[in-house]
Amino acid sequence: MIFQMNENHGRHIAYSPTEAEYNEKHGWKTVTEEEFYAGIYKKSEDATPKDELVNAYIEKFGKKPHHKMKPETILEKINANGS
């Protein structure tokens, strides 16, 4: 996975070097995983990984994910390009 950010479009994960290269030509910046996830959610000592994903989902979409949504699905929605 190649983590990328754009000041106008937010965050995106490119899954191939070709995609990442194309994105870089169009204003995206490749960053480290730490830079990518910095500030997405507030970390707390007692938060579970799902709690952190829920916080990231709320920040991106302004509402909680469906209560039956699995963590991997939440992450997929957060990383989807288009929102």
N, CA and C of each residue as an Amber inpcrd file, in Angstrom:
protein
   249
   0.8420000  -1.1730000   0.0000000   0.0000000   0.0000000   0.0000000
   0.8910000   1.2400000   0.0000000   0.4760000   2.2150000  -0.7730000
   1.2160000   3.4660000  -0.8790000   0.2820000   4.5740000  -0.3930000
   0.6730000   5.2180000   0.6870000  -0.1580000   6.2350000   1.3140000
   0.0920000   7.5760000   0.6450000  -1.0030000   8.2500000   0.2610000
  -0.8820000   9.5280000  -0.4240000  -1.8810000  10.5310000   0.1400000
  -1.4780000  11.8080000   0.0560000  -2.3460000  12.8780000   0.5300000
  -2.3700000  14.0000000  -0.4930000  -3.4950000  14.7210000  -0.5110000
  -3.6670000  15.8630000  -1.3910000  -4.4180000  16.9140000  -0.5950000
  -3.9440000  18.1470000  -0.6330000  -4.5780000  19.1850000   0.1970000
  -6.0200000  19.4560000  -0.1940000  -6.4080000  19.1950000  -1.4300000
  -7.7890000  19.4160000  -1.8550000  -8.6720000  18.1880000  -1.7030000
  -8.0910000  17.0200000  -1.8250000  -8.8870000  15.7900000  -1.8610000
  -8.7260000  14.8860000  -0.6470000  -7.7850000  15.1730000   0.2230000
  -7.6360000  14.3840000   1.4320000  -6.6490000  13.2480000   1.3040000
  -7.0780000  12.0590000   1.7200000  -6.2000000  10.8990000   1.7820000
  -6.6290000   9.8330000   0.7800000  -5.6200000   9.0460000   0.3300000
  -5.8930000   7.9570000  -0.6090000  -4.8020000   6.9070000  -0.4550000
  -5.1750000   5.6440000  -0.5820000  -4.1880000   4.5740000  -0.5900000
  -4.1250000   4.0210000  -2.0000000  -2.9430000   4.1270000  -2.5910000
  -2.7170000   3.5650000  -3.9240000  -2.2370000   2.1320000  -3.7360000
  -2.7390000   1.2310000  -4.5610000  -2.4020000  -0.1730000  -4.4020000
  -1.3770000  -0.6630000  -5.4120000  -0.8980000   0.2250000  -6.2760000
   0.1520000  -0.1580000  -7.2140000   1.0720000   1.0380000  -7.4440000
   2.3210000   0.7710000  -7.7700000   3.2340000   1.8700000  -8.0650000
   2.7660000   2.7120000  -9.2570000   2.1190000   2.0830000 -10.2250000
   1.6170000   2.8110000 -11.3870000   0.5570000   3.8190000 -10.9690000
  -0.3540000   3.3920000 -10.1150000  -1.3960000   4.2870000  -9.6200000
  -0.7870000   5.4370000  -8.8270000   0.1870000   5.1230000  -7.9610000
   0.8330000   6.1520000  -7.1530000   1.5570000   7.1610000  -8.0330000
   2.2420000   6.6790000  -9.0580000   2.9620000   7.5610000  -9.9780000
   1.9870000   8.4950000 -10.7070000   0.8740000   7.9380000 -11.1710000
  -0.1580000   8.7420000 -11.8340000  -0.6740000   9.8230000 -10.8860000
  -0.9640000   9.4240000  -9.6540000  -1.4750000  10.3730000  -8.6670000
  -0.4690000  11.4890000  -8.3940000   0.8130000  11.1390000  -8.2830000
   1.8420000  12.1450000  -8.0320000   1.8980000  13.1730000  -9.1510000
   1.6720000  12.7330000 -10.3720000   1.6560000  13.6610000 -11.5090000
   0.4600000  14.6050000 -11.4410000  -0.5340000  14.2480000 -10.6260000
  -1.7460000  15.0500000 -10.5190000  -1.9210000  15.6670000  -9.1300000
  -0.7980000  15.9420000  -8.4700000  -0.8440000  16.7200000  -7.2370000
  -0.8540000  15.9560000  -5.9320000  -0.8390000  14.6320000  -5.9660000
  -0.8300000  13.8510000  -4.7330000   0.6020000  13.7220000  -4.2340000
   0.7750000  13.6470000  -2.9260000   2.0880000  13.5040000  -2.3050000
   2.1290000  12.1620000  -1.5760000   3.1650000  11.3790000  -1.8330000
   3.3470000  10.1160000  -1.1300000   3.9240000  10.4120000   0.2520000
   3.2980000   9.8240000   1.2820000   3.6960000  10.0720000   2.6720000
   3.8600000   8.7410000   3.4020000   4.4080000   8.8000000   4.5980000
   4.5450000   7.5970000   5.4100000   3.1770000   7.2350000   6.0040000
   3.0730000   6.0220000   6.4780000   1.8220000   5.5810000   7.1050000
   1.4970000   6.4470000   8.3220000   2.5170000   6.8250000   9.0750000
   2.3060000   7.6570000  10.2590000   1.7540000   9.0360000   9.8750000
   2.3230000   9.6310000   8.8260000   1.8230000  10.9310000   8.3580000
   0.3880000  10.7960000   7.8570000   0.1100000   9.7100000   7.1700000
  -1.2120000   9.4660000   6.5920000  -2.2860000   9.4240000   7.6760000
  -2.0040000   8.6950000   8.7550000  -3.0160000   8.5170000   9.7970000
  -2.9550000   9.5680000  10.9030000  -1.9480000  10.4240000  10.8920000
  -1.8260000  11.4530000  11.9330000  -3.0410000  12.3740000  11.8930000
  -3.6530000  12.5790000  13.0400000  -4.7650000  13.5130000  13.1370000
  -6.1090000  12.9680000  12.6810000  -6.1530000  11.7350000  12.1840000
  -7.4390000  11.1840000  11.7440000  -8.3200000  10.8950000  12.9450000
  -7.7340000  10.3840000  13.9750000  -8.5270000  10.0620000  15.1580000
  -7.7070000  10.3540000  16.4000000  -8.4240000  10.5660000  17.4700000
  -7.7630000  10.7900000  18.7430000  -7.4540000   9.4290000  19.3540000
  -6.1990000   9.2440000  19.6960000  -5.8190000   7.9890000  20.3240000
  -6.0910000   8.0830000  21.8150000  -6.5770000   7.0090000  22.3560000
  -6.7170000   6.9340000  23.7960000  -6.2020000   5.5750000  24.2330000
  -5.7500000   5.5080000  25.4400000  -5.1300000   4.2850000  25.9350000
  -6.0990000   3.1060000  25.9500000  -7.3900000   3.3780000  26.1770000
  -8.3550000   2.2870000  26.2800000  -9.1700000   2.0890000  25.0040000
  -8.8460000   2.7970000  23.9510000  -9.5980000   2.6540000  22.7010000
  -9.1860000   1.3790000  21.9810000 -10.1800000   0.6770000  21.4650000
  -9.8970000  -0.5110000  20.6640000  -9.6400000  -0.0650000  19.2350000
  -9.0400000  -0.9170000  18.4170000  -8.8500000  -0.5440000  17.0150000
 -10.1670000  -0.1590000  16.3320000 -11.2720000  -0.8540000  16.6590000
 -12.5460000  -0.5060000  16.0450000 -12.9920000   0.8840000  16.4930000
 -12.7700000   1.2270000  17.7590000 -13.1180000   2.5740000  18.2360000
 -12.3750000   3.6360000  17.4410000 -11.1040000   3.3900000  17.1650000
 -10.3050000   4.3330000  16.4030000 -10.8340000   4.4580000  14.9750000
 -11.2290000   3.3350000  14.3840000 -11.7930000   3.3640000  13.0330000
 -13.1270000   4.0980000  13.0140000 -13.9350000   3.8960000  14.0380000
 -15.2230000   4.5920000  14.1230000 -14.9850000   6.0970000  14.2010000
 -13.9960000   6.5240000  14.9910000 -13.6750000   7.9490000  15.0840000
 -13.2480000   8.5050000  13.7250000 -12.4360000   7.7490000  12.9910000
 -11.9910000   8.1800000  11.6650000 -13.1740000   8.2540000  10.7010000
 -14.0910000   7.2950000  10.7990000 -15.2820000   7.2690000   9.9360000
 -16.1530000   8.4940000  10.2260000 -16.3490000   8.7930000  11.4920000
 -17.1540000   9.9590000  11.8850000 -16.5150000  11.2410000  11.3670000
 -15.1840000  11.3440000  11.4690000 -14.5050000  12.5430000  10.9860000
 -14.6960000  12.7220000   9.4830000 -14.6570000  11.6120000   8.7370000
 -14.7710000  11.7130000   7.2830000 -16.2150000  11.9230000   6.8250000
 -17.1650000  11.1830000   7.4190000 -18.5380000  11.1900000   6.9170000
 -19.5380000  11.9490000   7.7870000 -19.1290000  12.3330000   8.9900000
 -20.0150000  13.1040000   9.8530000 -21.0810000  12.2890000  10.5570000
 -20.9600000  10.9730000  10.5170000 -21.9120000  10.1000000  11.2190000
 -21.2230000   8.7800000  11.5430000 -21.8120000   8.0480000  12.4790000
 -21.2530000   6.7490000  12.8500000 -21.5450000   5.7180000  11.7680000
 -20.6560000   4.7360000  11.6170000 -20.9530000   3.6490000  10.6840000
 -22.0520000   2.7560000  11.2700000 -22.6810000   1.9540000  10.4290000
 -23.6970000   1.0110000  10.9060000 -23.0850000   0.1410000  11.9910000
 -23.8380000  -0.1390000  13.0300000 -23.2930000  -0.8630000  14.1810000
 -22.8170000  -2.2810000  13.8540000 -23.2710000  -2.8560000  12.7540000
 -22.8320000  -4.2080000  12.3770000 -21.6660000  -4.1920000  11.3860000
 -21.1930000  -3.0030000  11.0010000 -20.1030000  -2.9040000  10.0340000
 -18.8010000  -3.4140000  10.6640000 -18.1160000  -4.3030000   9.9600000
 -16.8630000  -4.8730000  10.4550000 -15.7370000  -3.8490000  10.3140000
 -14.7070000  -3.9550000  11.1590000 -13.5860000  -3.0140000  11.0860000
 -12.9510000  -2.9270000   9.6960000 -12.7890000  -4.0590000   9.0270000
 -12.1750000  -4.0230000   7.6940000 -13.0560000  -3.2780000   6.6830000
 -14.3690000  -3.3560000   6.8530000 -15.2870000  -2.6270000   5.9780000
 -15.2290000  -1.1290000   6.2630000 -15.1410000  -0.7780000   7.5370000
 -15.0170000   0.6280000   7.9180000 -13.7440000   1.2100000   7.3090000
 -12.6370000   0.4930000   7.4300000 -11.3810000   0.9560000   6.8640000
 -11.4630000   1.0970000   5.3550000 -12.1090000   0.1590000   4.6990000
 -12.2910000   0.2160000   3.2410000 -13.0570000   1.4660000   2.8320000
 -14.1310000   1.7740000   3.5660000 -14.9400000   2.9630000   3.2650000
 -14.1460000   4.2470000   3.4880000 -13.3550000   4.2850000   4.5560000
 -12.5470000   5.4660000   4.8690000 -11.5280000   5.7070000   3.7560000
 -10.9240000   4.6370000   3.2710000  -9.8560000   4.7510000   2.2770000
 -10.3500000   4.8430000   0.8470000 -11.6530000   4.6850000   0.6380000
 -12.2080000   4.7210000  -0.7220000 -11.9860000   6.0910000  -1.3440000
 -11.5400000   6.1090000  -2.5750000 -11.3330000   7.3670000  -3.2930000
 -12.6900000   7.8030000  -3.8500000 -13.0300000   9.0300000  -3.6750000
 -14.2930000   9.5280000  -4.2000000 -15.0860000  10.3390000  -3.2070000
 -14.7340000  10.2850000  -1.9350000 -15.4230000  11.1130000  -0.9400000
 -14.4490000  12.0620000  -0.3270000
